[in-house]
Amino acid sequence: MGETARTAVVTGGGSGMGEAICHRLAAQGHAVAVLDIDRDAAERVTKEVESEGGRALAVSVDVSDRAAVEAAAEQARAAFGPIGILVTSAGIEGFVKFADITVEAWERMLAVNLTGTFHCVQTVLPDMVDAGWGRIVTISSSSAQSGTKRMAHYVASKGGVIALTKALALDLASHGITVNTIPPGAIDTPMMRRPMESGRLGSMDQLLARAPLGRLGTPEDIAATTAFLCSEDAGYITGQQINVNGAWYL
């Protein structure tokens, strides 16, 4: 069965996993709204998608800002029509001892990673309910499954995303909407490179020595799984954690 072209919204679409997801969904014929807090990054990805023959729209948005999320969704609808696919890849990380986490850092982490996911889902939901069809994929983290030192606020936010995904799957199943989460393992992205370069994650050689498959994951690994979960073929998969982690965490 061929895929119906839909309007997809991808947050954090300006780099890393989100960028790869934008390219993959566009290649499958979907129109993609590339949402990112970095306007230049969103515009770059949009131009690249268009150069490949896809349809894309760049929107600068901080997902913790509900009004901005709603405005971004309106831009996507105006350009391409009702939203049928949502991928929430926008996120921030932080490395600090638990005792040193400030209230401001805690609140910002949850505002972007968890509340931002809430804002995005609630905002696009009416389109999916009206259509009786929808695909939502949240990007969580294997850290929420295993725990990670000096990342308690990040781990808590991503654990919340996993729990929210499970609850949404039950709430939305009767509307024909599936909701799944991908908790990536060690994926070679700009977000991962920054702590690696500062020594907080160890060197590349140290990470590769621990990798069961002998390599880090790529953004395209995540994009491929996301695209499947957004397809017609994945219509009976919902409420699941699809672990794309190269056996780092079993």
Secondary structure, 3 states (H helix, E strand, C coil): CCCCCCEEEEECCCCHHHHHHHHHHHHCCCEEEEEECCHHHHHHHHHHHHHCCCEEEEEECCCCCHHHHHHHHHHHHHHHCCEEEEEECCCCCCCCCHHHCCHHHHHHHHHHHHHHHHHHHHHHHHHHHHHCCEEEEEECCCHHHHCCCCCHHHHHHHHHHHHHHHHHHHHHHHHCEEEEEECCCCECCHHHHHHHHCCCCCCHHHHHHHCCCCCCECHHHHHHHHHHHCCHHHCCCCCCECCCCCCCCC
